[in-house]
Amino acid sequence: MNVVFRCDASFEIGSGHVMRCLTLAKRLQKRGAICSFVCVDQAANMVELINAAGFDCVLLNLDSEANAQEVNKLFHSAWLGHSQKRDAELFCKLLDARDGQSDWVVVDHYSLDVDWENRVKNHFQGLRIFVIDDLADRSHDCDILLDQNFSPDMLSRYGGKLPAHCKVFLGPKYFLLKEDFKSFSGFPKSGTLQNGGSVFVFMGGLDAVNASVPIVEVLLSEWLQKFVRRINIVVGRNYSYKKQLEQLADDQRLRVSVQLPSLHPMLMEAILGIGAGGGNMYERCALGLPCVVYAVAPNQIEASKALADYGAITYAGDWADFKPEVLSKLLTEFFENSENAVLMSEKCFSLKIGSSDVSQFLWE
């Protein structure tokens, strides 16, 4: 089976789409599939990471000939850089030049919808399309749709947006969880929080809003010293504010890591996580790790609020409204009240994140 992934990464898009596609690609590869990637050639495109994971990645050149009307068709259309029509033409031309018929195309892109999918399907007879989405703000012509987010209207949000034959997999049960996260952390234990420990911080691979620095500054504050024994913060290779973060690294409690192959070891060490409302939010929950979450992009708000209402996380709000004193208060309350952390951890485990493997359905 040949599977081609169409996804992008950039400073505006972030790294999450490529990361979850890599997780799916590795699962499919284990089942015998041949996987490859197609991404737009732009800054922070993550092609090196894709290649390092063992997958070929062909870059599409941006074409500025697209007219403004089509570029603005969708809320996130500008992320594509050219029209869906042009992107589909370049994509089909690229696949035509390759040996062998592709069986599936996996699309994970907020700028692509039924328009792109129709064009690609009409060009390749028998091709099937797997869409990964979490916005439910556009129609699709696909055979499988995966939305792994937790949402209060999970069962109704795609009504009228999909073909009748489409198989739909909704909710964190189908989350594309990395293999090393499928283990029980045993958190929390009585007395752990009051004694303090390690805090894990990850605000996304690119962290374009530079949330990492002000969060670390709060964690290093004097009144939290008795609780925060170590701060493990991870940033991506393309994080633009490394120098600012390194200026804080004189404090021996702070450990800065860049582009780790897995976040699992640091998460297992932590008693608390602070992060964005993207994919790593679910990885933290999968390990039962209580966490404080900020939405650093509009598409993270709904899921973050839903998980907070469920009791699985503490939602601190939109990053644009960040106030150091508010985070400090949240952290103090967390460390002083272990019962809330225990309940949060139990709620996390009840979600059964990643308990079902959607990759098996590509063979049906």
Stockholm file with secondary structure:
# STOCKHOLM 1.0

chainA/1-364         MNVVFRCDASFEIGSGHVMRCLTLAKRLQKRGAICSFVCVDQAANMVELINAAGFDCVLLNLDSEANAQEVNKLFHSAWLGHSQKRDAELFCKLLDARDGQSDWVVVDHYSLDVDWENRVKNHFQGLRIFVIDDLADRSHDCDILLDQNFSPDMLSRYGGKLPAHCKVFLGPKYFLLKEDFKSFSGFPKSGTLQNGGSVFVFMGGLDAVNASVPIVEVLLSEWLQKFVRRINIVVGRNYSYKKQLEQLADDQRLRVSVQLPSLHPMLMEAILGIGAGGGNMYERCALGLPCVVYAVAPNQIEASKALADYGAITYAGDWADFKPEVLSKLLTEFFENSENAVLMSEKCFSLKIGSSDVSQFLWE
#=GR chainA/1-364 SS CEEEEEECCBTTTBSHHHHHHHHHHHHHHHTTCEEEEEEECCTTCCHHHHHHTTCEEEEECCCTTSCHHHHTSSTTGGGTSSCHHHHHHHHHHHHHTSSSCCCEEEEECTTCCHHHHHHHHHHSTTCEEEEECSCCCSCCCCSEEEECSCCTTTTTTTTTSSCTTCEEEESGGGCCCCGGGCSCCCCCCTTHHHHCEEEEEECCSSCTTCCHHHHHHHHTSGGGTTTEEEEEEEECTTCTTHHHHHTTTTSTTEEEEESCSCSHHHHHHEEEEEEESSHHHHHHHHTTCCEEEEECSGGGHHHHHHHHHHTSSEEEEEGGGCCHHHHHHHHHHHHHCHHHHHHHHHHHHHTCTTCSCGGGGGGC
#=GC SS_cons         CEEEEEECCBTTTBSHHHHHHHHHHHHHHHTTCEEEEEEECCTTCCHHHHHHTTCEEEEECCCTTSCHHHHTSSTTGGGTSSCHHHHHHHHHHHHHTSSSCCCEEEEECTTCCHHHHHHHHHHSTTCEEEEECSCCCSCCCCSEEEECSCCTTTTTTTTTSSCTTCEEEESGGGCCCCGGGCSCCCCCCTTHHHHCEEEEEECCSSCTTCCHHHHHHHHTSGGGTTTEEEEEEEECTTCTTHHHHHTTTTSTTEEEEESCSCSHHHHHHEEEEEEESSHHHHHHHHTTCCEEEEECSGGGHHHHHHHHHHTSSEEEEEGGGCCHHHHHHHHHHHHHCHHHHHHHHHHHHHTCTTCSCGGGGGGC
//
